[in-house]
Amino acid sequence: MIERNYGCLSMLLFTKNESIESSQKYCVILQDDNRNAYSHNMNPQGLMRKRTICLLTFLLILFGCLVGCGPSERELNGEVFVVTQGGQNIRLGLVEVGVFAESDIIPFIQKKLQRAKYEKRELETVLDSVKKASEQSAKELAYLRKQMKVNSEGTDELSLNELRYRLDWQIKNLLLFKEAGERHDKRLKEHFDVLKLIHSYLEGEFYLSGLPEPLQTTKTDSDGEFNFKLKPGKYAIAAKSSRKIIDSSEAYYWLIWLTIDGVPTKKLMLSNDNLFETHCADCIIKTADLLY
């Protein structure tokens, strides 16, 4: 009987269907043996041993079926590239691409949006104050410029003392104008910095920083290509890269949804069409999410 049981277990290693048939045949054999055992007054302990072996065999086969019936992995082949305004296709190598679970990305993005909403409102209050200060400094500059123009007019008929007085006044106005100009430049810079911070909550860099632990990561090859093996389901794909252009640089961010279905092989292109700022159909962050 032990040999028969080993035979059924070995069948489990090949196919689940054959294993199920083997277990059914085996249990029929046990039933026949049980009848023979009763007819021949077999020892109850031996009968219990046979029943235990049959139960264990069934449980092992059931476990094998549950494992074997799980979804198989699918091939995901992807490319990362950008197309310039001149139509040149630039393949991006050594770009790190990450695959993230939907259950991890959704709460992460929700927290990011909440933080952006709160901090943006705080900055808008600061922006209002900085804007008023820059407007005031602009008025001050305009007044001093007008005064300098008035003091420079009608000097032909002035006496020497009056000219000296006008000159001293003009020098003081120039110094005041210089200081006012510096204050105005500072306030303009503060205004610009606050605007830049507010705008950062609309960019991919903010949302791709501090991402949760990825399920898988890889880097693109020299042709900008990458591949993963994934089970059917919904995932988030994230990637970022940059490229130098003469004395400046361009940054590229991708954060999109990807669904793996029954197709054995799927193709994914990360390009201009689904950059973060496009708010494309597959993009995780949409324009409506940023209108707070």
Helices and strands as residue ranges (DSSP letters): H 2-12, H 16-39, H 44-68, E 74-83, E 89-91, E 96-101, H 102-151, H 160-200, H 204-208, E 216-219, E 225-230, E 233-245, E 248-260, E 265-270, G 272-274, G 276-278, G 287-290
